[in-house]
Amino acid sequence: MKRLLYFLLTISILMLWSSCRKDFDFSPSTGNLTFSKDTVYLDTVFTNIGSSTYNLKVYNRSNEDISIPTVRLGQGEASNYRLNVDGLPGKEFQNVELLANDSLFIFVETTADIQDLAQNSLEFLYTDAIEFDSGNNLQKVELVTLIKDAVFIYPDRDNTTGIIETLTFDTDGDGTPDETQIQGRFLEDDELTFTNEKPYVIYGYAAVDEGDVLTVNAGARVHFHANSGLLVTNNASLKVNGALSNDPELLENEVIFEGDRLEPGFADIPGQWDTIWLFNGSVDNEINYTTIKNGTVGILSEGDAMATNDKLTINNSQIYNSSNFGILGRATSIAAENLVINNSGQSSFAGTAGGKYNFTHCTIANYWNNSFRQFPSVLLNNFFTDINGNDNGLDLIEANFNNCIIFGNDNPEIILDDINDGSAFTFKFTNCLIRFQDSNNNFPQEQYNISNGDLYDDCIFNSNPDFKFPFENMLMIGDDSAANGEGDPLFLITTDILGTTRTSPPDIGAYQHVTFDED
């Protein structure tokens, strides 16, 4: 009974005390707010594309509960910035309450049209400020965003139904156009040359129609929205004409394909867009001095294994941060020199359903660490699985890897999957540095007999390639690389991917070795 009386007395005192508190009598702000930053930089965005959301923290470090009379954007309702203050959206707020020794978050976004801000400008530094109170108590936090102009390519949308335009083209080579579910549109004649004057931003698939050639000039920058890409159809071609920069530290002449989010937080995020899709029947596709990054599949090349000219020729290029495959070939033909592929969610290169592949002085690595990786850096097979789940053999006509590094953070980094139904499975590794260690004899098949010189000619296994920073996509090799001077001069390409003259015998891989700085 005493305990019950004591409990009731305690509750009564607490209720009496709380009813007498003055803590929630808010005094006007006196201009003594502090902030987590004095300027909010919203990084770079394209015109008419919304930014990420950035935050500002506002502190009341006094012992008084205060009310901020106004929190507003300096340009008021005309501002292209948007605020969210304590959960409420708007551009101006009245009597914002802030408890003693407490803080609140303000979230900031922007969407701006550069043509409304600066006529004939390719980029414009757009600024405003968040103003707290006024008069003698006025405090400001600056807002800064770089707005870049761009060429936008996007499919039509029906204003009534909201249905987005899809592509219709010959998908099976029978000469009859087929309707697809691929959202996008064909490029017009005046859009078939991408220049370096403005970046290009693509929504959906920008498609190259039959008989057309899309030319991408040196220095061009092509950005893809989510679920977007390039598609090259029957008898059409892609010519990417990047060039070596005068300064190897600069990329001004290189062509870059990447996502449309320019904020630093998106710089190395895989899977932001779909792929460069070289459809069955496309011809003479060429890619030079190009970086392809942050896609789902960097390049998807389908069909034409027996083409007179290889369906894809790719030289002096890099493919990074693909959430599935760097290059996925399906019964196709690819020739590559001085190519670097790294950081792929599945394989960096997969030659599937047979085909014809020739890689010389390439570095095909995989240091993916975002999740579990099922496949190796290089995957080869000679079959496809039909809709009924049956495997059907197709000839792997040839797969030659000459003076290449095939390495990664898993073991093994090659898988050779022969259907053994009589379909050809022809491959050879010559003077390659390969990660393949089979201590438990898990790969007894003849194609993994690394002592067979007809399959593995003068190759090095499991020795250190001495990459500079492989997890940061810096795959230059150093003085301690096992690849140094181990290439076959018969396959010598005189300069490496950076334009450095190779020695003879050459280093294996896409780079001539260098001495790394000690730091």
PLY file of the C-alpha trace (Angstrom):
ply
format ascii 1.0
element vertex 519
property float x
property float y
property float z
element edge 518
property int vertex1
property int vertex2
end_header
0.00 0.00 0.00
2.87 2.35 0.88
4.47 1.64 -2.46
1.26 2.51 -4.27
0.90 5.79 -2.36
4.52 6.65 -3.09
4.02 5.96 -6.80
0.86 8.11 -6.99
2.58 10.94 -5.12
5.56 10.82 -7.50
3.30 10.97 -10.57
1.38 13.92 -9.10
4.56 15.88 -8.46
5.83 15.22 -11.99
2.54 16.35 -13.51
2.54 19.50 -11.38
6.14 20.24 -12.33
5.54 19.73 -16.05
2.44 21.94 -15.98
4.53 24.77 -14.59
7.40 24.45 -17.14
8.17 27.48 -19.26
10.43 25.47 -21.67
7.93 25.71 -24.48
7.62 29.47 -24.39
9.55 30.30 -27.56
11.55 33.51 -27.72
12.31 35.25 -31.03
15.60 34.30 -32.65
18.43 36.77 -32.06
20.58 35.89 -35.07
22.83 33.45 -33.24
22.06 30.33 -35.25
24.96 28.14 -36.38
25.05 25.87 -39.44
26.71 22.64 -40.55
28.09 24.52 -43.57
28.13 28.09 -44.80
27.55 27.10 -48.45
25.57 24.17 -49.86
27.12 22.99 -53.13
24.61 20.96 -55.14
27.29 19.84 -57.61
26.60 19.74 -61.35
23.26 18.94 -62.98
21.95 19.03 -66.52
19.41 21.65 -67.45
15.87 20.59 -66.55
17.05 17.49 -64.66
16.46 17.49 -60.92
19.41 17.35 -58.56
19.98 15.00 -55.69
18.74 16.11 -52.28
21.31 17.89 -50.11
20.98 18.76 -46.44
21.84 21.60 -44.10
21.72 21.29 -40.34
20.70 24.34 -38.30
21.72 24.53 -34.62
20.31 26.46 -31.69
23.22 26.32 -29.24
21.56 28.61 -26.69
19.69 27.54 -23.58
16.49 29.20 -24.82
13.75 27.75 -26.99
13.54 30.04 -30.00
11.27 30.78 -32.92
12.86 31.84 -36.20
10.47 34.44 -37.68
11.21 33.51 -41.31
13.20 30.92 -43.23
13.08 31.67 -46.95
14.90 31.50 -50.26
16.45 34.82 -51.21
14.73 34.80 -54.61
11.44 33.78 -53.05
8.92 31.95 -55.22
11.00 32.76 -58.32
13.86 30.60 -57.06
14.69 27.34 -58.83
15.67 25.83 -55.50
13.20 23.92 -53.32
13.33 23.51 -49.55
11.96 21.07 -47.04
12.09 22.45 -43.50
11.29 20.09 -40.66
9.24 17.90 -42.99
7.34 20.69 -44.76
8.03 21.57 -48.43
8.05 25.15 -49.67
10.13 28.23 -50.39
9.23 30.36 -47.35
8.36 29.38 -43.78
7.10 31.39 -40.81
7.87 31.01 -37.11
10.06 27.93 -37.30
10.49 26.63 -33.74
13.77 25.22 -32.47
14.30 23.94 -28.93
17.26 24.87 -26.76
20.48 23.04 -27.70
18.67 21.32 -30.51
18.89 21.27 -34.31
16.74 20.84 -37.41
17.39 19.61 -40.94
16.73 21.61 -44.09
16.76 19.65 -47.37
17.57 21.38 -50.65
16.94 20.42 -54.30
16.95 22.24 -57.61
15.76 21.93 -61.20
16.68 24.74 -63.58
16.46 25.60 -67.26
19.72 27.13 -68.44
17.90 28.98 -71.22
15.93 30.89 -68.62
19.11 31.75 -66.75
21.71 32.59 -69.39
21.10 32.79 -73.11
23.61 31.01 -75.37
25.56 29.61 -72.44
26.75 26.01 -72.23
26.98 26.15 -68.45
25.88 28.58 -65.81
26.66 28.91 -62.10
23.27 29.28 -60.46
23.16 30.70 -56.94
20.68 31.69 -54.27
20.66 31.72 -50.47
18.58 30.46 -47.57
17.80 33.48 -45.41
17.06 33.17 -41.71
15.19 36.12 -40.15
15.76 39.67 -41.44
17.19 43.08 -40.53
19.95 43.00 -37.93
19.26 39.32 -37.22
19.59 38.21 -40.85
21.77 35.13 -41.43
22.41 33.42 -44.76
23.61 30.11 -46.14
24.61 30.27 -49.83
23.37 27.78 -52.44
25.50 27.02 -55.51
24.81 24.74 -58.50
26.50 24.41 -61.88
23.85 23.96 -64.60
25.08 22.40 -67.87
23.31 22.63 -71.19
22.90 19.43 -73.20
21.32 17.87 -76.27
18.38 15.77 -75.11
17.21 12.72 -77.05
14.03 11.04 -75.86
11.04 9.14 -77.27
7.61 10.66 -77.71
4.89 10.16 -75.11
1.19 10.09 -75.96
-0.39 12.97 -74.03
-3.67 11.12 -73.68
-2.59 7.60 -72.77
0.87 8.35 -71.38
2.28 5.51 -73.51
5.93 6.01 -74.46
7.06 5.38 -78.04
8.68 1.98 -78.68
10.99 0.77 -81.44
9.90 -1.22 -84.48
12.61 -2.85 -86.61
13.65 -6.16 -88.16
14.71 -8.18 -85.12
15.04 -11.63 -86.73
16.55 -10.87 -90.12
13.50 -11.91 -92.16
13.08 -8.46 -93.70
9.86 -7.72 -91.81
9.71 -4.96 -89.16
8.82 -6.28 -85.72
7.23 -4.34 -82.89
9.27 -4.42 -79.69
8.75 -3.30 -76.11
11.99 -1.30 -76.18
11.19 2.31 -75.35
13.05 4.73 -77.59
13.20 6.24 -81.05
15.39 6.25 -84.14
17.88 9.05 -84.57
17.04 11.58 -87.29
19.51 12.29 -90.08
20.69 15.49 -88.39
21.33 13.59 -85.15
23.69 10.98 -86.59
26.84 12.86 -85.58
27.54 13.42 -81.89
30.01 16.27 -81.42
31.94 17.57 -78.42
30.08 20.90 -78.38
27.47 19.83 -75.81
26.91 16.66 -73.79
24.15 14.31 -74.98
21.51 13.04 -72.57
19.51 10.04 -73.74
16.20 8.78 -72.36
15.14 5.34 -73.53
17.09 3.86 -76.43
18.59 6.06 -79.14
18.49 3.71 -82.13
20.46 3.74 -85.37
18.14 2.77 -88.21
18.93 0.34 -91.01
21.61 1.67 -93.34
22.52 4.59 -91.05
25.84 5.26 -89.32
26.10 7.00 -85.95
29.43 8.81 -85.70
30.64 9.94 -82.29
33.43 12.50 -82.52
36.47 12.82 -80.28
35.71 14.47 -76.96
31.98 13.70 -77.03
30.20 12.98 -73.75
27.11 10.77 -73.87
24.96 10.36 -70.75
22.15 7.84 -70.31
19.16 8.02 -68.01
18.08 4.90 -66.15
16.92 2.05 -68.44
18.45 3.74 -71.48
21.14 3.01 -74.05
22.21 2.92 -77.69
20.85 0.34 -80.13
22.37 -0.34 -83.56
20.03 -2.27 -85.88
20.36 -4.38 -89.03
22.89 -3.03 -91.56
23.57 0.00 -89.36
26.89 0.96 -87.78
28.39 2.73 -84.79
31.69 4.60 -85.24
33.17 6.01 -82.04
36.20 8.10 -82.96
37.82 9.01 -79.69
41.44 10.09 -79.87
44.51 10.01 -77.67
44.84 13.14 -75.54
48.01 15.20 -75.75
48.23 15.03 -71.97
47.69 11.48 -70.62
46.29 12.98 -67.42
43.46 14.62 -69.39
40.52 13.03 -71.17
39.48 15.86 -73.47
39.74 13.78 -76.68
38.38 10.55 -75.25
34.70 9.67 -75.74
32.84 8.84 -72.52
29.57 6.92 -72.16
28.09 7.05 -68.64
24.96 7.81 -66.61
23.28 11.21 -66.38
23.84 11.74 -62.65
26.83 14.07 -62.39
27.09 14.25 -58.62
30.32 12.78 -57.18
28.35 10.16 -55.27
27.32 8.58 -58.59
30.79 8.64 -60.19
31.42 4.89 -59.74
27.98 3.39 -59.15
27.30 0.38 -61.45
24.01 -0.21 -63.25
22.90 3.39 -63.81
21.93 2.70 -67.45
21.48 -0.29 -69.75
23.91 -0.96 -72.58
25.36 -0.24 -76.02
23.44 -2.89 -77.93
24.90 -4.05 -81.25
21.92 -5.92 -82.58
22.09 -8.93 -84.86
22.82 -7.66 -88.39
24.60 -4.44 -87.44
27.94 -4.15 -89.24
31.46 -2.73 -88.96
31.06 -1.24 -85.50
34.21 0.51 -84.29
35.08 1.97 -80.88
38.34 3.82 -80.28
39.71 5.69 -77.26
36.50 5.40 -75.29
35.48 4.90 -71.68
32.20 3.07 -70.99
31.26 3.02 -67.33
28.50 2.47 -64.81
26.19 0.52 -67.12
24.42 -2.81 -66.73
26.21 -4.39 -69.69
28.89 -2.16 -71.18
28.54 -3.62 -74.69
26.07 -6.30 -75.80
27.09 -7.70 -79.20
24.76 -10.23 -80.83
25.15 -12.40 -83.91
27.26 -12.23 -87.08
30.00 -14.60 -85.95
30.91 -15.26 -89.57
30.91 -11.62 -90.70
33.66 -10.79 -93.22
34.69 -7.88 -91.02
34.41 -8.38 -87.28
31.10 -7.10 -85.99
32.93 -5.06 -83.34
36.46 -3.71 -83.33
37.37 -2.00 -80.06
40.79 -0.46 -79.40
42.42 1.66 -76.70
39.28 1.68 -74.58
38.11 1.01 -71.03
34.94 -0.52 -69.61
34.34 -0.19 -65.87
31.66 -0.71 -63.22
29.17 -2.85 -65.15
26.61 -4.40 -62.85
26.46 -7.55 -65.05
28.99 -7.83 -67.90
31.65 -5.55 -69.31
31.26 -7.10 -72.77
28.68 -9.80 -73.44
29.05 -11.51 -76.81
26.42 -13.88 -78.15
27.46 -15.85 -81.24
29.29 -12.75 -82.44
32.70 -11.59 -83.65
34.90 -9.17 -81.71
38.49 -7.98 -82.17
40.08 -5.97 -79.36
43.48 -4.32 -78.79
44.64 -2.33 -75.77
41.29 -2.91 -74.04
40.85 -2.72 -70.26
37.79 -4.17 -68.52
37.29 -4.26 -64.76
34.75 -4.33 -61.96
31.86 -6.34 -63.37
29.07 -7.95 -61.37
29.33 -11.14 -63.41
32.08 -11.52 -66.05
34.20 -8.76 -67.50
34.13 -10.59 -70.83
31.69 -13.36 -71.72
31.81 -14.98 -75.15
28.67 -17.09 -75.16
26.82 -19.22 -77.73
30.04 -19.65 -79.67
31.44 -16.93 -81.92
34.84 -15.55 -82.90
37.00 -13.50 -80.54
40.53 -12.11 -80.80
42.00 -10.10 -77.91
45.55 -8.73 -78.04
47.37 -6.76 -75.34
44.21 -6.54 -73.23
43.77 -6.42 -69.47
40.59 -8.29 -68.54
40.31 -8.10 -64.78
37.55 -8.26 -62.22
37.91 -6.76 -58.75
34.18 -6.52 -58.10
33.48 -6.12 -54.38
29.88 -4.87 -54.28
28.33 -8.32 -53.86
28.91 -12.02 -54.49
30.24 -12.70 -58.00
29.18 -15.96 -59.67
31.32 -15.86 -62.81
35.02 -15.35 -63.59
36.72 -12.50 -65.45
36.54 -14.47 -68.72
33.73 -16.90 -69.57
33.57 -18.88 -72.83
30.90 -21.35 -73.91
29.54 -22.82 -77.14
25.83 -23.22 -76.55
22.62 -21.38 -75.83
19.59 -22.41 -73.81
16.25 -22.23 -75.65
12.86 -21.33 -74.19
12.26 -24.99 -73.31
15.43 -25.16 -71.25
17.34 -27.23 -73.78
21.01 -26.51 -74.54
21.87 -26.11 -78.21
25.45 -26.16 -79.45
26.98 -23.38 -81.57
30.56 -23.31 -82.80
33.16 -21.37 -80.89
35.09 -20.74 -84.07
38.06 -19.20 -82.27
38.91 -17.40 -79.07
42.49 -16.15 -79.05
43.99 -14.19 -76.17
47.47 -12.90 -76.97
49.69 -10.99 -74.50
46.69 -10.51 -72.16
46.30 -10.27 -68.39
43.27 -12.16 -67.05
43.12 -11.65 -63.32
40.91 -10.65 -60.40
39.99 -11.10 -56.77
38.51 -14.59 -57.25
39.81 -17.95 -58.43
39.64 -19.21 -61.11
39.30 -16.23 -63.42
38.61 -18.28 -66.56
35.76 -20.73 -67.17
35.68 -22.76 -70.41
32.28 -24.42 -70.75
32.15 -26.87 -73.69
28.78 -28.51 -74.40
30.63 -31.57 -75.85
28.04 -32.27 -78.54
30.49 -31.97 -81.41
30.23 -28.18 -81.69
33.61 -26.52 -82.11
35.29 -25.19 -79.00
38.50 -23.62 -80.28
40.57 -21.38 -78.02
44.15 -20.48 -77.21
45.95 -18.34 -74.64
49.38 -17.13 -75.79
51.83 -15.37 -73.44
49.07 -14.48 -71.00
49.18 -13.87 -67.24
46.20 -15.78 -65.84
44.76 -16.42 -62.41
43.85 -20.10 -62.44
44.71 -22.36 -59.54
43.17 -25.85 -59.36
44.70 -27.32 -56.21
41.74 -29.66 -55.63
41.46 -30.84 -59.25
38.00 -29.36 -59.66
38.62 -28.85 -63.38
39.83 -32.16 -64.81
38.64 -31.43 -68.36
41.25 -31.30 -71.10
40.57 -27.62 -71.82
42.02 -26.81 -68.38
45.26 -28.73 -68.97
47.56 -25.74 -68.55
50.59 -27.80 -69.53
49.14 -28.24 -73.03
51.13 -25.77 -75.15
48.56 -25.96 -77.95
46.06 -24.32 -75.58
48.31 -22.39 -73.19
51.44 -21.26 -75.01
54.08 -19.77 -72.70
51.51 -18.52 -70.16
52.17 -17.45 -66.56
49.77 -18.52 -63.85
48.92 -16.90 -60.50
51.88 -14.51 -60.34
51.41 -10.93 -59.17
50.38 -8.49 -61.93
51.27 -5.57 -59.60
48.31 -3.43 -60.54
48.43 0.12 -59.19
44.97 0.33 -57.56
42.78 -2.42 -59.06
39.73 -1.68 -56.90
39.84 1.91 -58.16
40.08 0.82 -61.81
43.74 1.81 -62.06
45.22 -1.25 -63.75
48.60 0.13 -64.79
51.36 -2.35 -63.89
54.46 -1.56 -61.86
58.10 -2.56 -61.70
57.28 -5.78 -59.83
54.72 -7.12 -62.30
55.13 -10.69 -63.51
53.89 -9.39 -66.86
56.96 -7.27 -67.56
58.79 -8.30 -70.74
56.87 -11.57 -71.01
54.82 -10.84 -74.13
55.30 -12.45 -77.52
56.82 -9.94 -80.01
54.82 -11.63 -82.76
51.69 -9.96 -81.34
53.37 -6.65 -80.43
51.23 -3.53 -80.66
53.81 -0.75 -80.74
52.11 1.59 -78.25
50.02 0.89 -75.15
46.61 2.32 -74.28
48.23 5.57 -73.12
50.35 5.96 -76.24
53.55 4.83 -74.52
56.00 2.99 -76.78
56.29 -0.67 -75.86
59.60 -2.44 -75.40
60.41 -5.69 -77.16
59.70 -8.21 -75.84
56.63 -6.33 -74.69
54.88 -6.29 -71.34
51.72 -8.37 -71.15
48.44 -6.46 -70.92
47.18 -3.08 -72.07
49.85 -1.02 -70.26
53.62 -0.70 -70.53
54.87 -0.88 -66.93
55.84 2.25 -64.99
57.49 3.05 -61.67
54.78 3.96 -59.17
55.21 6.98 -56.92
56.02 5.91 -53.37
53.00 7.75 -51.99
0 1
1 2
2 3
3 4
4 5
5 6
6 7
7 8
8 9
9 10
10 11
11 12
12 13
13 14
14 15
15 16
16 17
17 18
18 19
19 20
20 21
21 22
22 23
23 24
24 25
25 26
26 27
27 28
28 29
29 30
30 31
31 32
32 33
33 34
34 35
35 36
36 37
37 38
38 39
39 40
40 41
41 42
42 43
43 44
44 45
45 46
46 47
47 48
48 49
49 50
50 51
51 52
52 53
53 54
54 55
55 56
56 57
57 58
58 59
59 60
60 61
61 62
62 63
63 64
64 65
65 66
66 67
67 68
68 69
69 70
70 71
71 72
72 73
73 74
74 75
75 76
76 77
77 78
78 79
79 80
80 81
81 82
82 83
83 84
84 85
85 86
86 87
87 88
88 89
89 90
90 91
91 92
92 93
93 94
94 95
95 96
96 97
97 98
98 99
99 100
100 101
101 102
102 103
103 104
104 105
105 106
106 107
107 108
108 109
109 110
110 111
111 112
112 113
113 114
114 115
115 116
116 117
117 118
118 119
119 120
120 121
121 122
122 123
123 124
124 125
125 126
126 127
127 128
128 129
129 130
130 131
131 132
132 133
133 134
134 135
135 136
136 137
137 138
138 139
139 140
140 141
141 142
142 143
143 144
144 145
145 146
146 147
147 148
148 149
149 150
150 151
151 152
152 153
153 154
154 155
155 156
156 157
157 158
158 159
159 160
160 161
161 162
162 163
163 164
164 165
165 166
166 167
167 168
168 169
169 170
170 171
171 172
172 173
173 174
174 175
175 176
176 177
177 178
178 179
179 180
180 181
181 182
182 183
183 184
184 185
185 186
186 187
187 188
188 189
189 190
190 191
191 192
192 193
193 194
194 195
195 196
196 197
197 198
198 199
199 200
200 201
201 202
202 203
203 204
204 205
205 206
206 207
207 208
208 209
209 210
210 211
211 212
212 213
213 214
214 215
215 216
216 217
217 218
218 219
219 220
220 221
221 222
222 223
223 224
224 225
225 226
226 227
227 228
228 229
229 230
230 231
231 232
232 233
233 234
234 235
235 236
236 237
237 238
238 239
239 240
240 241
241 242
242 243
243 244
244 245
245 246
246 247
247 248
248 249
249 250
250 251
251 252
252 253
253 254
254 255
255 256
256 257
257 258
258 259
259 260
260 261
261 262
262 263
263 264
264 265
265 266
266 267
267 268
268 269
269 270
270 271
271 272
272 273
273 274
274 275
275 276
276 277
277 278
278 279
279 280
280 281
281 282
282 283
283 284
284 285
285 286
286 287
287 288
288 289
289 290
290 291
291 292
292 293
293 294
294 295
295 296
296 297
297 298
298 299
299 300
300 301
301 302
302 303
303 304
304 305
305 306
306 307
307 308
308 309
309 310
310 311
311 312
312 313
313 314
314 315
315 316
316 317
317 318
318 319
319 320
320 321
321 322
322 323
323 324
324 325
325 326
326 327
327 328
328 329
329 330
330 331
331 332
332 333
333 334
334 335
335 336
336 337
337 338
338 339
339 340
340 341
341 342
342 343
343 344
344 345
345 346
346 347
347 348
348 349
349 350
350 351
351 352
352 353
353 354
354 355
355 356
356 357
357 358
358 359
359 360
360 361
361 362
362 363
363 364
364 365
365 366
366 367
367 368
368 369
369 370
370 371
371 372
372 373
373 374
374 375
375 376
376 377
377 378
378 379
379 380
380 381
381 382
382 383
383 384
384 385
385 386
386 387
387 388
388 389
389 390
390 391
391 392
392 393
393 394
394 395
395 396
396 397
397 398
398 399
399 400
400 401
401 402
402 403
403 404
404 405
405 406
406 407
407 408
408 409
409 410
410 411
411 412
412 413
413 414
414 415
415 416
416 417
417 418
418 419
419 420
420 421
421 422
422 423
423 424
424 425
425 426
426 427
427 428
428 429
429 430
430 431
431 432
432 433
433 434
434 435
435 436
436 437
437 438
438 439
439 440
440 441
441 442
442 443
443 444
444 445
445 446
446 447
447 448
448 449
449 450
450 451
451 452
452 453
453 454
454 455
455 456
456 457
457 458
458 459
459 460
460 461
461 462
462 463
463 464
464 465
465 466
466 467
467 468
468 469
469 470
470 471
471 472
472 473
473 474
474 475
475 476
476 477
477 478
478 479
479 480
480 481
481 482
482 483
483 484
484 485
485 486
486 487
487 488
488 489
489 490
490 491
491 492
492 493
493 494
494 495
495 496
496 497
497 498
498 499
499 500
500 501
501 502
502 503
503 504
504 505
505 506
506 507
507 508
508 509
509 510
510 511
511 512
512 513
513 514
514 515
515 516
516 517
517 518
